[in-house]
Each structure stands twice: as structure tokens, then as C-alpha cells.
């Protein structure tokens, strides 16, 4: 039987893209594909339905970190529209693609901790 994990511990391990139960770096098979079972502890990580919540949190985070400051920086307004859109859209795309797997891992870790609490 696996030890129960706390919400914070599951979230922290998931944000590292590690298995929420054993902390081994085996949560994902690729960029976003979750391994159905952890090869180290055999935890059923495929049971957690992330659906669109990871995308929602990623867009929320990237929007607050990039769009809001770009609206508040005066020199950004003086750029031509094509330049400001090119810079902002490129930065948003890179930030979104970089953050999405870590946020998805965090959501899986949080869901694993909540599922552990329900079975306790």
C-alpha cells in the first residue's frame, strides 16, 4: 500500500512533472501524454481526468504575466501594431508551450492527493 500524500506534496511533485506518489520523474511519456501507470510504484496516474483545466490555468497565468504588463508599459504602445503583436504573440506562444506540461503535472498531483483523501 502506498503512503497517502498531502495536497501540497502532490502539487509540488506534479509541478516537477514527477509521479505524485513516489516522486520519480516518470509522470509523462512525452510532452503531454500521461503514463497510465507509474513504472516505479505502479500508481494509476491515468485515472485523473485533467481535461481542459490545465489549459485554463496556463492561459490565465500567461495572460496575467504577459498581457497585463504589456498594457502597462508605455513604450510598448509606441511600437507599430505589427511589431507589438509579433512580440506579444511570440512570447505568449513560447510561454504557453513551456508552462503547459508543468501545470498539467501540478493538476494531476493535486487530483492524486484529493483522491488519496477520499479513499482514506
Order of alpha helices (4+ residues) and beta strands (2+ residues): alpha-alpha-alpha-alpha-alpha
